[in-house]
Amino acid sequence: MRPTTAKFSALAVFLIAALSSVAQELPDSPQPRFWTPTQITLSALDAGAKAADYYYTHQTSLQPNPVETNFLYRPFIGRGAATAASFFVGLWCADQIESYLLYRFTARHQKRRWLRFAPIVYGISANAQGAYFSATHQFLKPKDSQ
């Protein structure tokens, strides 16, 4: 494993551990737990979609004329794999924090509890679309003008 990969792996493990320790409730608390099976599944799908988007975006950025539609990611084109990985890890952490804050604000409202899944579902759909766009436009060659 390369040193930068090890650093980002350690950072990801640290952030996941920190989020899970903050999200735990006391055993006698009447509120439901944050890390339900649904939350875990959606978080894993979100991480998978972000990993796919990272891979295809990075492969596209290695092409001569990369096309990036995500205006937040455009400044990171050509700055290396570690910078791109930190961007996508930061997006995943932001989705988890948004979900946790919505959980805290809607935990007592039975009908609004589903709102905490909205940032993660949006993240999954946006990154899946980004991965699809990058994968389909990665190897398109410009037409030769003769």
C-alpha positions in Angstrom: 0.0 0.0 0.0 1.3 3.4 -0.9 1.8 5.9 2.0 -1.0 8.3 0.8 -3.4 5.4 0.5 -2.6 4.3 4.0 -3.1 7.8 5.4 -6.5 8.1 3.7 -7.5 4.6 4.9 -6.5 5.6 8.4 -8.4 8.8 8.1 -11.5 7.1 6.8 -11.4 4.5 9.7 -11.0 7.3 12.2 -13.9 9.3 10.8 -16.2 6.3 10.8 -15.2 5.4 14.3 -15.8 9.0 15.4 -19.2 9.2 13.8 -20.3 5.9 15.2 -19.2 6.8 18.7 -21.0 10.2 18.5 -24.1 8.5 17.1 -24.5 5.9 19.9 -27.3 6.5 22.4 -27.4 5.4 26.0 -28.9 2.0 26.5 -31.9 3.4 28.5 -32.6 6.1 26.0 -36.2 6.1 24.6 -35.1 7.3 21.2 -34.3 4.9 18.4 -30.6 4.3 17.5 -29.0 6.2 14.6 -27.2 3.2 13.1 -30.2 1.1 12.1 -29.8 -1.6 9.4 -31.4 0.9 6.9 -28.8 3.6 7.8 -25.9 1.1 7.5 -27.1 -0.2 4.1 -27.6 3.3 2.7 -24.3 4.5 4.1 -22.6 1.5 2.4 -24.3 2.2 -0.9 -23.4 5.8 -0.6 -19.7 4.9 -0.1 -19.9 2.5 -3.0 -21.4 5.1 -5.3 -18.8 7.6 -4.3 -16.0 5.1 -4.8 -17.3 4.3 -8.3 -17.6 8.1 -9.1 -14.1 8.6 -7.8 -12.6 5.8 -9.9 -14.3 6.9 -13.2 -13.7 10.6 -12.6 -10.1 9.9 -11.9 -9.7 7.8 -15.0 -11.4 10.5 -17.0 -9.2 13.2 -15.6 -6.2 11.3 -17.0 -7.5 11.8 -20.5 -6.2 14.7 -22.7 -9.3 16.8 -22.4 -11.2 15.8 -19.3 -14.9 16.7 -19.0 -16.1 17.3 -15.4 -19.7 18.5 -14.8 -19.4 18.7 -11.0 -18.5 22.3 -10.4 -17.3 21.5 -6.9 -14.8 18.9 -8.2 -13.5 21.0 -11.2 -10.7 22.7 -9.2 -9.3 19.3 -8.2 -8.8 18.0 -11.7 -5.2 17.2 -12.3 -4.2 17.6 -8.6 -3.6 13.9 -8.0 -5.4 10.8 -6.7 -5.0 11.7 -3.0 -6.7 15.1 -3.5 -9.5 13.5 -5.4 -9.9 10.7 -2.7 -10.0 13.3 0.1 -12.7 15.2 -1.8 -14.9 12.1 -2.1 -14.3 11.0 1.5 -15.2 14.5 2.6 -18.5 14.3 0.6 -19.3 11.0 2.3 -18.6 12.5 5.7 -20.8 15.5 4.9 -23.6 13.2 3.9 -23.3 11.3 7.2 -23.2 14.5 9.3 -26.3 15.9 7.5 -28.1 12.6 8.1 -27.1 12.6 11.8 -28.2 16.2 12.3 -31.6 15.4 10.6 -31.9 12.4 12.9 -31.3 14.5 16.0 -33.9 17.1 14.9 -36.5 14.7 13.8 -36.0 11.8 16.2 -39.1 12.6 18.3 -41.4 13.1 15.2 -42.5 9.7 14.0 -43.7 10.9 10.6 -40.5 12.9 9.8 -38.0 10.2 10.7 -37.5 9.3 7.1 -36.0 12.8 6.4 -32.7 11.7 7.7 -32.2 9.4 4.8 -32.6 12.2 2.2 -29.0 13.4 2.1 -27.7 9.9 1.7 -30.2 8.9 -1.0 -29.4 12.1 -2.9 -25.7 11.4 -2.5 -26.2 7.9 -3.9 -28.2 9.1 -6.9 -25.8 12.0 -7.7 -22.7 9.9 -7.5 -24.2 7.1 -9.4 -25.1 9.6 -12.2 -21.6 11.1 -12.0 -20.0 7.6 -12.3 -22.2 6.7 -15.2 -21.4 10.0 -17.0 -17.7 9.6 -16.5 -17.7 5.9 -17.5 -19.7 6.6 -20.7 -17.6 9.7 -21.7 -14.3 8.4 -20.7 -13.2 6.8 -23.9 -15.0 8.9 -26.4 -12.6 10.2 -28.9 -13.2 13.5 -30.7 -14.2 13.2 -34.3 -11.5 14.0 -36.8 -12.3 17.0 -39.0 -11.0 16.2 -42.4 
